[in-house]
Amino acid sequence: MDGHIVVFTTVTDIDAAVELADAVVNEGLAACCNIVPGLRSIYIWKGERYDEDEVLCIMKTRAGLFEELKARILQLHSYEVPEVIAVDIKAGHVDYLNWVDSATGLKKS
């Protein structure tokens, strides 16, 4: 097994989230993308404070696909500097992780 990660990004709205999710799942870069509306983000950008509504995208994939997934997110994203962060999955349901492998094109021998 190549190892698994959860990748997070935030986008402006549901339409952007669905576009991103469709692309990364259909291209086999992520097995699944959960879309979580109703996120509120407060942050400083270029010296200004912002308080914005956003939508969170949570993607499950293989660690070996991170760079390709990140590149695709950056290509589709509307933000100048989008959040694209990954967290290792230390443990998980083996059948689910096998499905992640299968859905992202890793063949079992």
N, C-alpha and C positions, 0 to 999 in steps of 0.2 A: 504494500500500500504506500502511496505517494504522500500521505498526510492530507489533512483536510483543514479548511479555513472557513470562517464566516467573514464576508466583506460587507462593509457598511458605506453607504453614500446617502446624501440628502439631495433632493431636487425641489424645484419650485412648486410643482403641482402634480395631480394624479395623472394627467396626460403625459407629462415628462417621465413619470415613474413607469407607466405602462409601456411607453416606447422603449425605455431602457431595459425593462424586464423582458419584453418580447425579444429584443435583440440578443441579449446575453444568454437567454435560455435556448432560443432557436438556433443559435450558433454553437451551442454546446460549451459555452464558457462558464456557465453556472447551471447546476441541476435545478435550482429553485430560486425565486426571488420573491420574498414577502414584501408587500407594499403596505406601509403603516402610515395612514393619513393622520392629520391632527397634531403634528409635531410643532412645537414652538421653540425657536432657536434665538438665543440672545447672545450677541457676540460683538467684538470690535473688529472693524475692517477699515483700514486706511485712516485710523484715528477717529472714526465715527462709530457710535453705538447703534446697533441694529436690533430690532425685535421683530422677527419674521415668522410667518407660517411656512412650514416646509413639509415634505413627505419623505419618510425614511424608507430606503430600500435595503433589505437584508438578503444577501446572496450566499448560498452554500456551494462550495466548489472544492476542487483539489488544489493543494498548495502550489503544485507545479504550473497551474494555469494563472497564477496571480498577475504576472507581468502582462500577459495577453489580455486578461480581463480588465486590468487597470487601463491599458491603452485604449480599449474599446469604450470604457466609461468616459475617459477624457475626450474621446472623439465625439461622443454623443452629448456631453454635458454642456449646459449653458453658462455655468459659473466660470469665472476667470481662474480661480483656484479651488476646485471642488474637493470636498472630503472624500478620500478613498483610503480606508484603513482596513486592515485584516487582523483577525484574531485567530490564533491556532485553536483547533478543536482538540482538546487533550484526551477526551474519551467520548464515546457515543454508541448508540445502538448499532451493532455491526451490520444488520440488514439495511439500515438506513444509509450508512456510510458506503456499503456496497452499491446501493442504488445511486448515490452521488457519483461514484466511479463510473457506473454504467451510463448514466445520463450525460456525463461529460466525456464519453468516448473511450474510457479505459476498459479494455477487454480483459476478462479473467481467463487464465490459462487452465 
